Amino acid sequence: MRLNSQDLFGSSPPSVFVGRYGYPDVSLGPMLAPIHLEDSRAMELDAPSQWLDRRIEDVVGMRSSLVRARRAMNVRDATRPSPLLRVTQDLALSSRPIDTEVHLRKRPNLELRAMLGDTLAPMGPSVEPDRVRLAGNPKVLPAVERAHGDDDAKAATAMGEMYRAGIPTDQIEKLLSVGLLGEAQQRKIVPTRWSITATDDQVGLGLLTKLRDFTPLDGVQFYEGNAHGNRFYVLVGPPPWSFDMIETWMKGAAWTLDDSPFKADHEGPRGRKGYASTVAGAYYAARLAVLERLHRIRRNGCAMVYREITPDYWAPLGVWVIREGVRRILQSEPRVLRGWPEAIQFARTRTLREGWERGSWLVGNRLHQKRVTEY
């Protein structure tokens, strides 16, 4: 399908996008399909929790229909929104799709093809809008209205309150991205790539503070599963809390010519002192899924996640694959083993590559010490 009209009218899931290049000057705007869609179909365009059962080519094709209307602005413009930013903020507030009208500065001649990235979900081409208008009113849930309206609360506090009220993390990161959260004069626009990781991180930290109130886990639970060619192996064991993530890209996977070395990041009982730059956003996505599982079963413990990216993962789909994949895997019935030596030995029989455990800080400590060494 080609995009060649100067006027676009179509459904936004709702969806917004903020680029990061040129920061603190960024490109920002709404994302919409160039046709009207029924609500259920429109929402699926920006609902990662529904994509695990779709084929990779289906996800890429579906997302390629989302056109990005973008214009440059400074991150501090959140407190003095232009008409375009105000429309984009209204979309982020909405829990339902909204038909959106866009008049472009010039007539485009674009193929609806997907742009791919390691952190972000695929998306279609970008266009420069002259005017943008919503053809409907946003439906704003009470918890979102409270968080947005409380300009005395820090962004992390607002994010935690929304999460506890049942607002999906996908919407929370949009609200953070377009500058709708935080103390009044501190609100800023946040690039989408960063807001996704910040949401996973802050929501996870909020869950982490409550772990000590739960009963310690007995034994070591082993989970495994596959999401779009990403094989996950998860070990969840007794406290104190620590978290370890290891990953390797296998020959033939997206952007990979040869088997990659094992990459890892970790944290001990006192948490991390800096960003998990080796595994990056995948670390925080997997950690959130693990913490959600521990809260669901009301147990205190630690965890290790090992990810093998196989040739079946032929197109990168974004960090949501890790979050949603581990979430689903942790809903299955685990194999329970007596202790870490037995658990590691069993896990070795299941993985495709050997030697992953040598890169695990958590495994090294649990096999050779009675307690995890704190920082």
N, C-alpha and C positions, 0 to 999 in steps of 0.2 A: 504493500500500500504506500502511495506517495502522499506527501503533505504539500499542497500547492495553493491553498486558500489563505488569504490575508485575515480572514475572520474564522476563529475556532469557537465551537460550542460543543461542550461535552461534559461528561461526569468526572469529577475528582473523587477518589475513593473514600475519604479525602487524603491527599498526599501533598507534601511540600519537600523542597530540596534546597540546601544551602551548600555551596561549594567552599573549598578551603584555599584555593590558589589565590595568591595576592593578599592573604590575611595581613592586617585587619580589614582590608577592603575585600568583600566577598560577593559572589553572585547568588541571588536568592529569588524564589518565586514558587508558584503553585505547579503541580503536575496534574495533568488531566488527559483522559482519553479524548480523541477528537470526534467522538460520537456520544449520544446519550445512551446510557446503559441502565438496566434495572439495578436496583440497589445491591442485590446479592452479587451480581456480576461485577459491579463497580468496586465493591468492598474487597473482592477477591484479588484485585490488582495490587493491593497493598496489605495483604494479610499473610505473613510468613507462616503462621501456625497452620494454614491450610495447604501449604505447598509441599510438604514432605511426601505426600502420596501422588504428586504430579511428576511427570518425566522432566528431566532437565530441559529438553527442548520446548516443553510446554511452558515452563516458567519463563525461559528466555523470550519466547514468542509473546506471551501474555504481557510481560513487563515492557517489551519494545513499543507497545501501543501508548505508553505514558509519555506524553510530550512535556518537556520542561520549559516553562516560561520563566525567563530569568533576567534580572537586571542588577547592575552593580550598586552596592551600598556599603557603608561602614558598619562594623559590628555594634557600634554605640548608637546606631539609629533606632535600636529597639525602643528607646524611651521617647522618640519623636518620629513615629512611623509615617512613612509616605503612604499614599493610597494603595500602592502595590503591596507594601509590607502589611498594611492593615487587612487587606483581603487575604493574604497568606496566613496571617495570624488567626483570622476567623475560621479558615479551613482547618488549622491545627486544633482549634478548640472543639470542632464538631466531631461527634461520634458516628455520624451518618454521612453518606455521599451528598455532594452538592453539585448541581449543574453550574458550570463556570463559562463565562464568555471572555474571550481574549481577542483583541484587535492587535495585529502585529505591525511593526514599523515598516516592514516591507514584505512583499509576497515571497513565501519560501518555495523551495523545490527540493524537498527532502524525502528520502526513503525512511520508513519507520523501521529502523534497525536498532538493536540493543547495544548499549554501551556496557561493558563488563568491568568489574573491579573486584578486588579481594575482600573488601569490607562491606561495600554497598551492594544491595540487590541490583540486578540489571535494570536499565531504564532506557527510554527512547531518546530521540534527538532533542536539542535545545533550540529555542526560538527567542527572539527579543520582542517583548510586548510593548505596545504603546499604551493600551488601556486594558484593565482587567476588572471584571464585575461578577459578583455572585448572583445567580438567578434564583437563589433560594436563601433561606435563613439557616444558620448552623444550629444543630441540636447539641446543646452543651449540658453535660451531666453535672449534677450538683457538686461532686467532689472536684471536678475540673474547675468549675466556677469558683469554688472556695480557694483552691490553690492559686489560681490566676489572680484572684482579687486580693489575696493576702500579700501585700507588698512590703510587709514587715518581716516576713519569714524568709530564711535562706532557701536557695534552690533545693538543696539536699533535703531539707525538712519537708518542703512541698512535695517533692518526688516520693518520699516515704509515705506521706499521708495518702497520696493518690493510689499508690501501689496497695496499701492496706485496704483501701476502699474498693479494690477490684479493677482499677483502671489498667489496661494492658501496657506493658513496657513500650510497645510500639508507639502508642500515643504519647506517653510521657516524654520520650525522646524528641518527638516533634515539637511539643510545647517548649522544651528546653532550647531546641534548635532555633526557633523564631523569636526568642527573647521574651517569653511570657512568664517566666518563673524567676523568683529571687527577690531581693530587696529592691525597692523602687528605683533608686539611682544606680544600682549595680547590675541591672538587667542588660544582657548583651545577646546578640545573635551568635549562635554557635554552629560551626560547620557540621553538617549531618554526620560525617564520618566520626567526628569527635563526640557528638551528642549521643550516639549509639553506645559507645564504650563508656561514657560518663554515666549513662543511665544504668547500664549493667553493673558498673562498679558501685555507684551510690546505693542502689537498691540492695545489692548484695551485702554491702557493709551494714545496712540497717538490719538485715536478717542475721548477720553474724553476731551482733551484740546480744541476741537472745539465745544463742546456742547453749550457753552455760546453764540456763534454766531447765534444760532437757535431760533426760536419763542417758547416761553414757551407753554407746552402742557396744554390743557384745559381738565378738568374732569379726570377720572381714567379709563384706558382701562384694560379689563380683557380678558386674553387668557387662553385656556386650550387645552391639547392634550396628546397623548400617543406615546411613542417610545420604542418598545421592552419591554413593561411592566413597563416602567417608566412613571408615570403620572406627568405632569408638569402643574402648575397653576402660571400664571405670571400677576402681577399687575404693570402697568406703569402709573405714575401720574406726576403732575406738579413739576417743580424744587423748591428748589435747588437739584442738583444731590446727590443721596445717593443710595446705593445698599445693598440688604439683600438677603441671600440665606439660606433656611431651607430645611433639608431633613430628611426622616425617612425610615428605612428599615422595611418592614412588614414581619410577620411570613411566612416562606416558600420561600422568595426571596433568591437569591444567597448568600450562606454562612450564612444564618440567621435562627436561631431556634425559636426565639421569636421576637415580635415587639420591635424595638429599640427605645430609647429615641429620641426626636427631637434634631438635631444638627444644629447649625447656625453659620454663620460668616457675618460680615457687614462692610461697610465703610460709613463715612459721607462725607460732601462736600470737606473736605481736604484730602480724600483718606485714605488708610491704612498705619499704621506705620510698619507692619510686615506681614509675610506670613499668609494666611488664613488657619491655620493648622487644624481646626476642619472639615471643608467641603473639604479642600485641592483643588486638581486640578479641581473638578467640579465647584467650585466657579468662577474661572477665565474663564472657558469654557462658563458658562452661562452668565457671565458679558459681554464677548465679543459679544455674540449673541444679547443681549439687546442693547448694544451700536451700533451695526450695524443697528438694526431696527430704533433707534432714528436718526441716520444719514440718513437712507433711506427716512424717512418722514420729515427730517429737523426740528425736534422738540427737545427742551431741557426738560429734566425731570428726574425722579428717577424711581427705579424699585425694586420689590421684586419677587423672584422666589422660589416657594415651590415645592419640588420633593418628590413624594411618590414612593418608590421602591416596587413593588407588586410581588407576587409569580410567575407571568408570566415572570419575569426577572430571569430565572433559571440558567443562566450562565453569569458571568461578561464579558462584551465586551470591556470595556475601556471608557475613559473619552470622546471620540468622540460622544458617545450616547447623552451626555448632550449638547454638542455644536451643533451637527446637529439636535437633537430633538427640542431644543429651537429655533434654526434658522427657522425650518419649521413651528413650531407653530406660531411664530411671523409674518409669511406671511399670516396668516388667518385673517378674519374680526373680530375685537374685539367687545366685548360688552362694551359700554361706559356708565359709571355710574357718578353721579353728584359729588361725593366726597368720601373720604376715609371711613367714617362710612358705607355708602351704599355699597361700594365696598367690604369691609371686610364681611359684613353681607351676601352679595350674594356669595362670595367665600366659606363661611362656608357651604352653601347648596350644594356645588359641591365636596368637598373633602371627602376622605374615612375615615380619622381620624380626631378627634376633638382636639382642643387645640393648633394647630400649631401656631396660631397667637400670643399666649402668649410668644413664643420664638423669635418673630420678633422685632428687635430693631427699624426698620423703621416704622412698624405699631404702635408701642407704642408711638413713637414721633409724628406721623401724627395724631393720634387720640386724643392726649392730649396736643399738642402744636401747635402754629400757624406756626412755622418754625422748621426745623430739627436742633437740637443742634449740633454745630460743636465741634470737639475735642479741 
